[in-house]
Amino acid sequence: NRPVFLNGDTPWSLGYKASMKEVRDYLQDRKQKGINALIIQITPSNLLFDTLTHGDLPNFYNEHVFVNRDIAKPNEAYFKHIDSVFALCNEMNFAILLAPLYEGCCEDGWKEILDADPQSVDKAFNYGKWVADRYKHLPNIIWIAGGDHKATPQAMACAKGIAAVDSIRLHTFHGDPGYTSPDGVPDAQWLTLNMVYTYYPALISERLRQYQVYALFFHLRKKKVAMPVVMGESVYEFERDETTQFLRRQAYWSLLSGASGHFFGNRDIWRMEKNWKKGLNTPGIHSMEVFGKFVNKIPWHNMEPDWPATLFVSGRGAFNNGSAPGGDEYATAAFSEEKNIAAIYIPTYRKVGVNMARFSSSVNAKWFDPFNGTYSLAAGSFLNKGVRYFTPPKQYNSQGFEDWVLILEP
C-alpha cells in the first residue's frame, strides 16, 4: 500500500554479458544511487549487427540461450545463470522489467532467427508459458513483450503464453521508438502497463514518427488510456548529441507528465562491454540520483499534470506536436489533488507565471537545482490569489545549465 516510483536504469545485457561478481558489483552501486528498477533482456542482441548470428550469442560463461537456436529447447545452463541474476535482484529489492524474447531493431535480436522457423509462433507461445512458470515465484518481475520492433506473431504468442500462466504481474510492450504500448498493441488483453519510447530529436525520419517525451504522455492523456505509464526508453548518455541536461529533461518531463516511473540510459551500461564500469559514475547517473531523492520528497502519486494550463499560465514554451525540430524548451508542471503543492520544471531560464488562486491556502516558493539537489528560497509567503511571477535565483545552475524546478508548497 505504499506507492513506489520506478527510478530505473537500463542494463539490458546484464543477464548474459556480466559474471555474477560483476552483477553484484553493479547492483550494489545502483542501490547506493537510489535506483530501484532495471530493464533486462533474456535473449541476447548482437551489437555488431552480424546477420549470420543475429542474437544467438553466448553469455559470459559461453552458454547459448537455446540449443541449436531452437526456442523450444531452452539451455538449462544459460537459464541457471539468469536464475541467479534475478534472485539477487529480488534479494536487493530491484524490480525487473524483463524482456524474455528480445526481437531487435536492426537484425540484432531474434526476429530473423524466429522467422526462419515455420513453427516459431507455436514455439514462442510455449516458451512464454515456460518462462512465466519458471519465474512466477519472483514478486519483482514486470513483463516486457516485444523489444525494439513492431508487434510480430512470435512476440504476441510469447506474451499470450506468459499471460496464460501469469495474469498477476504487470505486462507492457516495447515496440518502435515514437510510440506508446497501446499504439503498438491496441487490442492486447494482457497489456496492464504502458510504456513511452521515443528518441526525439535524435532519430527523425519519415519512417519513425517522433515526439518529445512529454508529448507522448499528452498523446496518452488524449486517448484516455487508463493504466499506469513509465518512460521506458529515450536518449542515452554518451550516445548521439545528448547532454546531461537533456537526460534530466526526460526525467522531469516524465515525472510531471504523470509517469509512475522513468528509466535512465547510459551507453556503457546497456551494452555491458569490457569497459562498462566507466558508466557507473557519470554526470547522468548523478542527476538521476538527485532526481530520485526529489521524487521521494513530493506526493507524485497524488499529482496531476497541468495540461489545461490552469495553474502554470505563462512561460511554458513551445509544445512539440510531432514535427521536427521543436519543443526542447517546453516546461511541464503538476499539481496535487489537495491543491496545496505544485512543481514546475523549466529546461531554460525564464520567468514563469502561476495562477495562485488555484491553491487552497498561502504557499512558499523555492527553486530546486536538479544537478546538486539544493534549494533556494524565494522571499516570503505568497497569498492564494492573482497571478504571481517567479524567476530562478540565477541563470545557470551548479552544472552550468539553465534548467530549474520551482516548488510551491505550504
FENRA-V893173 format. One record per residue. RES is the residue in one letter. PHI is phi in whole degrees, -180 to 180 (999 if undefined). Layout:
BEGIN
((RES;PHI) (RES;PHI))
END
This chain:
BEGIN
((N;999) (R;-116) (P;-64) (V;-126) (F;-83) (L;-81) (N;-94) (G;-107) (D;-125) (T;-125) (P;-84) (W;-46) (S;-91) (L;-58) (G;-72) (Y;-133) (K;-91) (A;-113) (S;-77) (M;-64) (K;-64) (E;-65) (V;-60) (R;-63) (D;-59) (Y;-63) (L;-64) (Q;-63) (D;-64) (R;-68) (K;-63) (Q;-62) (K;-94) (G;86) (I;-77) (N;-129) (A;-148) (L;-136) (I;-102) (I;-134) (Q;-108) (I;-91) (T;-77) (P;-69) (S;-123) (N;-99) (L;-72) (L;-88) (F;53) (D;-81) (T;-74) (L;-82) (T;-103) (H;51) (G;-97) (D;-84) (L;-113) (P;-76) (N;-84) (F;-56) (Y;-99) (N;66) (E;-108) (H;-94) (V;-67) (F;-127) (V;-80) (N;55) (R;63) (D;-97) (I;-63) (A;-80) (K;-128) (P;-59) (N;-85) (E;-59) (A;-64) (Y;-63) (F;-75) (K;-65) (H;-68) (I;-58) (D;-54) (S;-65) (V;-62) (F;-67) (A;-64) (L;-67) (C;-59) (N;-66) (E;-61) (M;-97) (N;65) (F;-101) (A;-75) (I;-116) (L;-87) (L;-106) (A;-101) (P;-75) (L;-139) (Y;-68) (E;-94) (G;97) (C;-86) (C;-142) (E;61) (D;-105) (G;-115) (W;-110) (K;-59) (E;-67) (I;-65) (L;-67) (D;-62) (A;-79) (D;-108) (P;-64) (Q;-102) (S;-67) (V;-66) (D;-64) (K;-66) (A;-65) (F;-61) (N;-67) (Y;-64) (G;-58) (K;-63) (W;-64) (V;-71) (A;-67) (D;-67) (R;-69) (Y;-115) (K;-69) (H;-79) (L;-89) (P;-82) (N;-100) (I;-93) (I;-124) (W;-81) (I;-117) (A;-87) (G;75) (G;145) (D;61) (H;-157) (K;-59) (A;-58) (T;-116) (P;-57) (Q;-69) (A;-64) (M;-70) (A;-66) (C;-62) (A;-62) (K;-68) (G;-64) (I;-61) (A;-64) (A;-67) (V;-102) (D;-129) (S;-105) (I;-97) (R;-73) (L;-63) (H;-142) (T;-125) (F;-133) (H;-114) (G;-111) (D;-82) (P;-65) (G;98) (Y;-135) (T;-105) (S;-58) (P;-66) (D;-65) (G;-80) (V;-135) (P;-64) (D;-109) (A;-72) (Q;-72) (W;-85) (L;-71) (T;-130) (L;-137) (N;-92) (M;-130) (V;-98) (Y;-143) (T;-153) (Y;-111) (Y;-65) (P;-97) (A;-67) (L;-120) (I;-132) (S;-154) (E;-65) (R;-76) (L;-108) (R;-70) (Q;-125) (Y;-137) (Q;-65) (V;-54) (Y;-63) (A;-67) (L;-70) (F;-64) (F;-65) (H;-57) (L;-65) (R;-62) (K;-65) (K;-79) (K;57) (V;-80) (A;-94) (M;-157) (P;-63) (V;-137) (V;-123) (M;-86) (G;-86) (E;-161) (S;-152) (V;-62) (Y;-98) (E;-68) (F;70) (E;-124) (R;58) (D;-112) (E;-69) (T;-127) (T;-60) (Q;-66) (F;-64) (L;-64) (R;-65) (R;-54) (Q;-60) (A;-70) (Y;-73) (W;-56) (S;-63) (L;-55) (L;-89) (S;-106) (G;107) (A;-73) (S;-104) (G;-176) (H;-144) (F;-116) (F;-80) (G;-127) (N;-135) (R;-53) (D;-72) (I;-78) (W;-70) (R;-81) (M;53) (E;-77) (K;-60) (N;-97) (W;-63) (K;-67) (K;-71) (G;-88) (L;-75) (N;-128) (T;-130) (P;-57) (G;-65) (I;-71) (H;-61) (S;-65) (M;-72) (E;-66) (V;-64) (F;-60) (G;-61) (K;-67) (F;-64) (V;-56) (N;-73) (K;-100) (I;-123) (P;-81) (W;-57) (H;-73) (N;-111) (M;-112) (E;-110) (P;-60) (D;-91) (W;-62) (P;-72) (A;61) (T;-87) (L;-105) (F;-92) (V;-101) (S;-153) (G;91) (R;-74) (G;91) (A;-84) (F;-85) (N;-80) (N;-111) (G;102) (S;-88) (A;-127) (P;-89) (G;156) (G;86) (D;-64) (E;-97) (Y;-64) (A;-103) (T;-114) (A;-143) (A;-142) (F;-135) (S;-73) (E;-62) (E;-80) (K;61) (N;-128) (I;-137) (A;-139) (A;-137) (I;-131) (Y;-105) (I;-114) (P;-72) (T;-134) (Y;-61) (R;-172) (K;-94) (V;-121) (G;-105) (V;-123) (N;-79) (M;-69) (A;-67) (R;-74) (F;-83) (S;-81) (S;-160) (S;-63) (V;-136) (N;-101) (A;-118) (K;-148) (W;-103) (F;-109) (D;-87) (P;-76) (F;-98) (N;-105) (G;77) (T;-96) (Y;-116) (S;-124) (L;-79) (A;-82) (A;-69) (G;80) (S;-99) (F;-117) (L;-68) (N;-90) (K;-157) (G;74) (V;-106) (R;-118) (Y;-109) (F;-129) (T;-129) (P;-55) (P;-63) (K;-159) (Q;-69) (Y;-111) (N;-80) (S;-68) (Q;-98) (G;91) (F;-103) (E;-101) (D;-85) (W;-145) (V;-123) (L;-97) (I;-115) (L;-121) (E;-156) (P;-60))
END
